[in-house]
Amino acid sequence: MKKLLTLVIGVLATVLITACSPATQPSTDASGASGSAAAAGTRMVKDSSGTEVELLANVTKVAPTIGAFSAVTAMLGASDKIVAAATSSLSERFKATYPGYEKANPKGYDTKNVEDIIASGAQVVYGPGNLTEEQQAQLKGAGIAFVTIDKLSTVEEMSQAFSIIGEILGGEHQQKAEKLVELYKGNVADTAKRTASLTDAARVPVLQLRADGNQYTTINSKDISHEYIVAAGGVNVAADFTASGQGTGLVVGTEQVAAWNPKMIFTLSQESKQAILADPALATVDAVKENNIQVCPAGVYLWCVRSAEGALAPHWLGKLLHPDLFSDVDMTAEVKSFYKEYGYQDLDNQATQEILAGRRES
């Protein structure tokens, strides 16, 4: 009887110890998710609006919906995970800088086609999306998650976008994203600090103007470049302008440009610069008369749009508008440092100057 009692007590003790051991506590994955999600090998990521989206714990195949986000993904060290992309937006420089992309997407699957996304084997699609209910159902039916990243008008929103992409990719890519956010915010803050004491009269009237076919487009205060202009000591003369076409730029007439009379115009290509200079309707504009038409630099993507390379844009603009306040800023050194960290290459002087001149390889 004593032996039986001893045996029963021993069994009970073992059960109690096991029940209290850490091994029986809810498990968590690398992202901190617990319970059934971790057990099923999934995790939750919040999109731009804070909505949670369930992803695989280990994401290896992604499909960014815009070229800028393919560039961000590659800069975070994950070009070999891009199995579908906005292919027409990817330059030859992008492909040469990140050879992992073409190995991951040899068939050129394009994110503008849901059928391509499904065929690519993508596990998650991310970026701005105007998918129909039918297309969303197609992705869902194929087991593909969609993470909406569509708030891209301010430094805070851009930083959030970089962080979300890093979180989707996970691991070392997420750590790289946080470094990028730190650099990006730091450069904008440094630029704004340098110009903070400028009087209104000392701030330069600036206009971003693009020659798109037979029309011109510009940006107002809802575009990320507006924040770069303000930080750099400029005044966006089109800040309050409203017109059609916000997604690709606001259509503007030459009469309005002449009325604004900016002292400096920056545009997005050498071809656009030549079109502006050659237009007799703009001949009276101060920026045109003084040949102060600057072309936005372009690395693997344009700097003056919603891209990671926007981290370099504030200093670039600051040096153009107020060179005395940015005399210690060496843009050649900054470009080389940035692309060594996020392009994984040592640029020579020629390549560096081509980037700064906005000579983007098509």
Disulfide bonds with the S-S distance in Angstrom:
Cys296-Cys304 2.45
